[in-house]
C-alpha cells in the first residue's frame, strides 16, 4: 500500500456521520466543507460503493427498489469532506413529473454548491454508458462541474471484458467537456479499485 493509499484509507476510516437530508433546493445545508457527490442510475451500486469507501455496511441505504433514495443525503467525513449521496435516475416506474423534479433538484444542487469539488458518476460496468447516463453527463457539462466516471460491479465482469469496458467509458468521457479522462473500475464486493478511488477523493479534502 502506498503512502497516499494509507492516508486515504485512514481518512475514510474516520468518523462519518449523516448530517443533513434535503428534499428540495429550499433546504440545502449551508456551504461548509468541500463536497464530493455520487450520482448514478438506480441500482448502479451507488450506496454499496459509498459504504465500501467508508468501510461501513449501512452508512448509505442499500435497496433493491430502483429510485429508493428520494433525497440528497450529506455525510460529514472526519470534518474534512462532505460525501453527498444524490438520488438515482433512469427509473422506469417514476412519472414524467417526478423525473423533471429530480432533474431540477440535481441541477439546483450542482449550480448552487460553491464547495462542490467533484462528482463521481457511477456506471454499471455490465451495461456501460446508457442514454440516461449521457443525459446526466450533458447536465454536468452545462454546470461545469468536473466529474469522474466510476464503473461499478467490476467483479461481475469477466477479466477479459474489463479493459474493453474501461476503453468504452474513456471514449465516451472524451466527448464531454467536464469529464475527467481518468476512469475507475471498482467492486464494492471485492474491494477492487476502492483504494485508488479513495486516493482520488481524499485529494479534494480539506
C-alpha positions in Angstrom: 0.0 0.0 0.0 1.4 3.4 -1.0 1.6 6.3 1.5 -1.2 8.1 -0.4 -3.4 5.0 -0.2 -2.8 4.6 3.5 -3.5 8.3 4.2 -6.8 8.0 2.2 -7.7 4.8 4.0 -7.3 6.5 7.4 -9.4 9.4 6.2 -12.3 7.2 5.1 -12.0 5.0 8.2 -12.6 8.1 10.3 -15.9 9.4 11.7 -18.5 9.6 9.0 -22.0 10.8 10.1 -25.2 11.7 8.4 -25.7 15.4 8.9 -28.4 16.6 6.5 -31.1 15.4 4.2 -32.5 17.7 1.5 -35.7 17.1 -0.4 -35.7 20.4 -2.3 -33.3 23.2 -3.1 -35.0 25.3 -0.4 -33.5 23.1 2.3 -29.9 22.6 1.1 -27.4 22.9 4.0 -25.1 26.0 4.3 -21.8 25.7 2.4 -19.1 24.5 4.7 -16.6 21.7 3.9 -15.5 20.7 0.4 -18.0 18.3 -1.2 -17.8 15.3 -3.4 -21.1 13.9 -4.8 -22.1 10.5 -6.0 -24.8 10.0 -8.7 -25.8 7.2 -11.0 -28.7 5.2 -12.5 -31.0 3.5 -10.0 -29.3 0.3 -8.8 -25.9 1.2 -10.3 -24.5 0.3 -6.9 -24.1 3.8 -5.5 -25.0 3.1 -1.9 -22.8 0.0 -1.9 -19.9 2.0 -3.2 -20.3 4.7 -0.6 -20.4 2.0 2.1 -17.3 0.3 0.7 -15.3 3.6 0.6 -16.0 4.2 4.2 -15.7 0.6 5.4 -19.3 0.5 6.7 -22.2 -1.7 5.9 -25.1 0.7 6.3 -23.9 4.3 6.0 -25.8 4.7 2.8 -29.0 2.8 2.4 -28.8 -0.2 0.0 -32.1 -1.0 -1.7 -33.3 -3.4 -4.3 -36.0 -1.0 -5.2 -34.9 1.4 -8.0 -35.2 5.0 -7.0 -35.4 4.3 -3.3 -33.2 7.3 -2.4 -35.6 10.3 -2.8 -33.5 13.0 -1.1 -29.9 14.3 -1.2 -28.1 13.0 1.8 -25.0 14.7 3.2 -22.4 12.8 5.3 -19.6 14.5 7.2 -16.3 12.6 6.8 -13.9 13.5 9.7 -14.7 17.2 9.4 -12.7 17.3 6.2 -15.1 16.4 3.4 -18.8 16.1 2.8 -19.9 13.0 0.9 -23.2 13.7 -0.9 -25.5 10.9 -2.0 -27.7 12.0 -4.8 -31.0 10.3 -5.8 -30.7 7.7 -8.6 -32.1 8.3 -12.1 -33.2 6.2 -15.1 -36.1 4.6 -13.2 -38.9 3.3 -15.3 -41.6 3.5 -12.7 -41.4 7.2 -12.0 -43.8 9.7 -13.7 -42.5 12.4 -16.0 -43.3 14.9 -13.3 -41.1 13.1 -10.8 -38.3 12.8 -13.3 -38.5 16.5 -14.0 -38.5 17.3 -10.3 -35.4 15.1 -9.9 -33.6 17.0 -12.7 -34.5 20.4 -11.2 -33.3 19.4 -7.7 -30.0 18.0 -9.0 -29.4 20.9 -11.4 -30.0 23.3 -8.5 -27.6 21.3 -6.3 -24.9 21.4 -9.0 -25.4 25.0 -9.7 -25.5 26.3 -6.1 -22.8 24.4 -4.2 -19.8 26.6 -4.1 -17.7 23.9 -2.4 -18.5 21.0 -4.7 -15.2 19.7 -5.9 -16.1 16.5 -7.8 -19.0 14.4 -8.9 -18.4 10.6 -9.1 -20.8 9.4 -11.9 -21.4 5.7 -11.4 -21.9 3.5 -14.4 -22.9 -0.2 -14.1 -19.9 -1.8 -15.8 -22.0 -4.6 -17.2 -24.2 -2.2 -19.2 -21.8 0.6 -20.0 -22.8 4.2 -20.6 -26.5 4.3 -21.4 -28.6 7.1 -22.8 -29.8 8.3 -19.4 -26.1 8.5 -18.3 -25.3 10.6 -21.3 -28.1 13.0 -20.5 -26.7 13.4 -17.0 -23.2 13.9 -18.4 -24.6 16.7 -20.6 -26.2 18.2 -17.5 -22.8 18.1 -15.7 -21.1 19.7 -18.7 -23.6 22.6 -18.6 -22.9 23.3 -14.9 -19.1 22.9 -15.5 -18.7 20.6 -12.5 -15.8 18.2 -13.2 -16.8 14.5 -12.9 -15.2 11.1 -12.8 -16.7 8.1 -14.4 -16.7 5.2 -11.9 -17.5 1.7 -13.3 -19.2 -0.4 -10.6 -19.8 -4.1 -10.1 -16.5 -4.9 -11.7 -16.5 -8.3 -10.1 -19.4 -9.3 -12.3 -17.3 -8.7 -15.5 -15.1 -11.4 -16.8 -11.4 -10.3 -16.7 -11.2 -10.2 -20.5 -14.2 -7.7 -20.6 -12.7 -5.2 -18.1 -10.3 -3.3 -20.3 -12.9 -3.0 -23.2 -15.4 -1.6 -20.6 -12.8 0.9 -19.4 -11.9 1.8 -23.0 -15.5 2.4 -24.0 -16.1 4.6 -20.9 -12.9 6.6 -21.7 -14.1 7.1 -25.3 -17.5 8.5 -24.0 -15.7 10.7 -21.4 -13.6 12.2 -24.1 -16.7 13.6 -25.8 -17.6 15.7 -22.7 -16.1 19.0 -21.6 -16.3 18.4 -17.8 -15.5 14.7 -17.7 -12.1 13.7 -16.5 -10.0 11.5 -18.8 -9.4 9.1 -15.9 -12.0 6.2 -15.4 -12.1 4.0 -12.4 -13.2 0.3 -12.3 -14.5 -0.7 -8.9 -16.1 -3.5 -7.0 -17.8 -2.9 -3.7 -17.9 -6.7 -3.1 -14.2 -7.5 -3.6 -12.7 -4.0 -2.9 -11.1 -3.7 -6.3 -10.4 -0.1 -7.2 -11.6 1.2 -3.9 -8.1 2.3 -2.6 -7.5 4.2 -5.9 -10.9 6.0 -5.7 -10.2 6.9 -2.0 -6.9 8.5 -3.1 -8.7 10.5 -5.8 -11.3 11.8 -3.4 -9.0 12.3 -0.5 -7.0 14.8 -2.5 -10.1 17.0 -2.5 -10.5 17.0 1.3 -9.6 20.0 3.4 
